[in-house]
Structures are given as C-alpha cells and as structure tokens.
Amino acid sequence: MVGSKDQQAEASMKDRIYIEAVARAFRLMEAFSDTPEPQTLSQLAASAGIDKSAAQRVAHTLGRLGYLEQVNGGLVPGRRLLERGFDYLRTNPLVERAIPILTDLRRNVQERVDLSLFDDLTMLYLVRLQSKRDTFFAHLIGRRVPTFCTSGGRAVLAALPDEEVLDILARSDLRKLTPRTTTEIDEILESVTRVRNTGYSLAIEQVQIGELAVAAALIDKQARPIGAIHVAGSLGEWEPETFEKRIAPLVVGAAKALSSN
C-alpha cells in the first residue's frame, strides 16, 4: 500500500538505497492532488516541502521530459503522465479480466459501473463505465474516495478481520462529504456487519447528493479484499429498495466472477 506522506518519510529514513531526489520529484507532482489549478513554483515548493531553488530544478527537469507543462502562467501535469497511466492499466491483469464482466454488467443495469482498488484509507477508481447523467468527476479514473463511507469501501471492510477494520477507521479522516455521510464508528460497524450478512453494500448519498450505490468486494487467492465492483444510480429514478433488489444480485455475481478462486 502507498501509505501516508508521514509513513513514507519515516520509511525512507530507514532505507539506505532510497533516492531522495526521485522522491522530491514525485512529491512535487503530488502537489496537484489538492487542486486542479495551475501552480507556481512557490506553491509547488511549499507542497513538496522543498525550497524554491530545488523546486525550480525539479520542475525544469520534469518540464523537459513532458511531465509538467506551462498553462496560464503556472504549471500543470503534462500529457506524458497519461502514457504512464496507460502503462499501468495495460500491465494490470485485473483490468483485462474485468472489462468484459463490467461491460456485460453495464449493459444489464444501464447505470454507471465502477471498479475500484482498495488502498488502505481510500478506494481508487480504476475503471468507470458511464451512465446517461454523470458529473465530470464521475468520468475520471484515478480519483480517490474514502474507504469508510463508500459502497466499495464498506464492502471491502466487511471482508477484513475486525481488528483491521478498527485500525482503518481509527486512522481515517471521518469527515462528512454530504449531510448524510455516516461518520460515527458504531454506525459504520453496523453497516459492515450488514454487508457480511448480505454479501453487498448499499450506500445512499454517502459521497454525492442524490446518488445511491451497491457494491461487492473482489477477493484474491489469499481471501483478501483487493477492490470492489459498484453500480451507482440516481435517487430521482430509483427507490432504494427497488434499486437494491434489482442491482445487488448482479453486482454480487460480477464480483464473484472477477474474484480469484
């Protein structure tokens, strides 16, 4: 797992072959995770925890390589990053196996279908097959959402031992993303218990107003959760009970088909 920046820093101090110059370059690129706006050298330096002179050298190098570009007087991620994203997707066997299953699920439900990866405190969107009414962010792969409140995250938590669930919740930033986001640990644990009983998670307006989603966990050969398949719909078109009854069996079936035996 990637881990937090503090965890990465602590690990690097114990690693004799760790290359700090490479780490600085990636920390500078990570500055864009907090904002879509072009960044100045001063902003990049502050975010990466380096001085402006070092930021200038790193940014110049990344710019020459095509990983940073100048836009409106500031710097933004360069298009070469898309190639590295393509490399990741092309070399991930889960994606190749998932696409036919997800496409068939999308054809059956006529709603948005997502595949997310479990990455400790967050779920990372890997594949997104769209419905007829999605927002801009609903189209973007690579987006991270909290594990504790999302349908996919709850499905994953249900497949973990209790001590790991409690550890993740203790380290999570339990903030409300909508007025209905569940942040009380006891209520989250109740939701996890329900998922263990049903085999799927139902989340209503936990991340986005007006959205409901059903998810089931993907399990690897070691019986560990690695991600989730989820289907999202609109409360303007679905009653939760109807959505759950219609969609949940299909999601569970797709997740079982994709999970390792």
Long-range contacts (C-beta under 8 A, 24 or more apart in sequence): 1-119, 1-120, 2-119, 2-120, 3-120, 4-121, 24-48, 24-50, 24-54, 24-58, 25-58, 25-61, 25-62, 28-55, 28-58, 28-59, 28-62, 29-62, 29-67, 29-68, 29-77, 29-81, 32-76, 32-77, 37-74, 38-71, 38-72, 38-73, 38-74, 38-75, 38-76, 39-74, 39-75, 39-76, 40-74, 40-75, 41-75, 44-75, 85-141, 85-142, 89-126, 89-141, 92-126, 94-126, 94-218, 94-226, 94-227, 94-258, 95-126, 95-127, 97-258, 98-126, 98-127, 98-229, 98-258, 99-127, 101-229, 101-254, 101-257, 101-258, 102-127, 102-129, 102-229, 102-254, 103-129, 104-254, 105-229, 105-231, 105-250, 105-251, 105-254, 108-250, 109-231, 109-246, 109-247, 109-250, 111-231, 111-232, 111-233, 111-247, 112-138, 112-231, 112-232, 112-233, 113-229, 113-230, 113-231, 114-152, 114-229, 114-230, 114-231, 114-232, 115-227, 115-228, 115-229, 116-145, 116-150, 116-152, 116-227, 116-228, 116-230, 117-226, 117-227, 118-147, 118-152, 118-153, 118-156, 118-225, 118-226, 118-227, 118-228, 119-144, 120-147, 120-168, 121-146, 121-147, 121-148, 121-168, 121-171, 121-172, 121-173, 122-146, 122-147, 122-153, 123-147, 123-150, 123-152, 123-153, 123-156, 123-227, 123-228, 126-227, 131-232, 131-233, 133-234, 135-208, 138-232, 145-207, 146-172, 146-173, 146-177, 146-207, 147-172, 148-172, 148-174, 148-183, 148-188, 149-177, 149-181, 149-182, 149-183, 149-188, 149-203, 149-206, 149-207, 150-203, 150-206, 150-207, 150-213, 150-215, 150-230, 151-201, 151-202, 151-203, 151-206, 151-213, 151-214, 151-215, 151-228, 151-230, 151-232, 152-201, 152-213, 152-215, 152-217, 152-227, 152-228, 152-229, 152-230, 153-228, 154-188, 154-191, 154-192, 154-195, 154-201, 154-203, 154-215, 155-195, 155-200, 155-201, 155-215, 155-216, 155-217, 155-225, 155-228, 155-230, 156-217, 156-225, 156-227, 156-228, 157-188, 157-192, 157-195, 158-192, 158-193, 158-195, 158-196, 158-201, 158-217, 159-217, 159-219, 159-223, 159-224, 159-225, 160-225, 165-189, 165-192, 177-206, 177-207, 177-208, 178-205, 178-206, 178-207, 178-208, 178-209, 179-205, 179-209, 180-204, 180-205, 180-206, 181-205, 181-206, 181-207, 182-206, 198-248, 199-252, 200-248, 200-251, 200-252, 201-228, 202-240, 202-244, 202-248, 204-235, 204-240, 205-235, 210-234, 210-235, 210-236, 211-235, 212-238, 212-240, 212-243, 214-243, 214-244, 214-247, 214-248, 214-251, 215-251, 216-248, 216-251, 216-252, 216-254, 216-255, 216-256, 217-255, 217-259, 218-255, 218-258, 218-259, 219-259, 219-260, 220-259, 220-260, 221-260, 221-261, 228-255, 229-254, 229-255, 229-258
